[in-house]
Every structure is written in structure tokens, then in C-alpha cells.
Amino acid sequence: MQDRVIKFVTSHSGITEEKFRELMFRTGDLVRDVGSVLVGKDAVATGLINEIGGIGQALQKLRELIRLQGAGPQRS
């Protein structure tokens, strides 16, 4: 199960498998024995997330991506 989570996260973000595993098993920063907690700029810096924002920014980005997809090549 753990390998599936690692593969999913690393294939859908900019973080490497090596860095993700390092964060998961960093003993000094464990939170309830589930790994490190990264927030804000730290999460962006590691590649775990692309940018910081709230629901408004997320919806704006979603609309932008939908528009870009619609402007792409037409599918038959």
C-alpha cells in the first residue's frame, strides 16, 4: 500500500521518489508517526505542490486549465 501511495504522489507532483521517501521517514519531524508535515512555501520548494492558494485560486486554475484544453487540438 505504501508503495502505491508513493508512486501516486510522485507521478502527480514534482517531488522525486527519493525526496518523498526521505520526508516520510524523517524521524525528527514525525507527526503522529505518519511522516513530515510540509506547509506553504516548503511544500512548493520540494515540488509536492505547484503553488500556494485557497479554494478561489484553485477554482480559477481549474477554469484556466479547462479553457486551455478546449483551445487545444480538436478530438474526433
Backbone hydrogen bonds, N-H to C=O, Kabsch-Sander energy under -0.5 kcal/mol:
donor,donor_aa,acceptor,acceptor_aa,energy
5,V,1,M,-2.0
6,I,2,Q,-2.4
7,K,3,D,-2.6
8,F,4,R,-2.3
9,V,5,V,-2.7
10,T,6,I,-2.6
11,S,7,K,-1.8
12,H,8,F,-1.0
12,H,9,V,-0.7
14,G,47,G,-2.5
15,I,47,G,-0.7
20,F,16,T,-2.5
21,R,17,E,-2.7
22,E,18,E,-2.1
23,L,19,K,-2.3
24,M,20,F,-2.2
25,F,21,R,-2.0
26,R,23,L,-0.6
27,T,25,F,-0.9
29,D,26,R,-0.9
30,L,27,T,-0.9
31,V,35,G,-1.7
32,R,30,L,-0.6
34,V,31,V,-1.6
36,S,23,L,-1.3
38,L,36,S,-0.5
42,D,39,V,-1.6
43,A,39,V,-0.5
43,A,40,G,-0.6
44,V,40,G,-1.8
45,A,41,K,-2.9
46,T,42,D,-1.6
47,G,43,A,-0.6
47,G,44,V,-1.0
48,L,43,A,-1.6
49,I,43,A,-1.3
58,A,54,G,-2.2
59,L,55,I,-2.6
60,Q,56,G,-2.1
61,K,57,Q,-2.4
62,L,58,A,-2.4
63,R,59,L,-2.5
64,E,60,Q,-2.1
65,L,61,K,-2.6
66,I,62,L,-2.3
67,R,63,R,-2.4
68,L,64,E,-2.4
69,Q,65,L,-2.3
70,G,66,I,-2.2
71,A,67,R,-1.5
72,G,68,L,-0.5
72,G,69,Q,-0.9
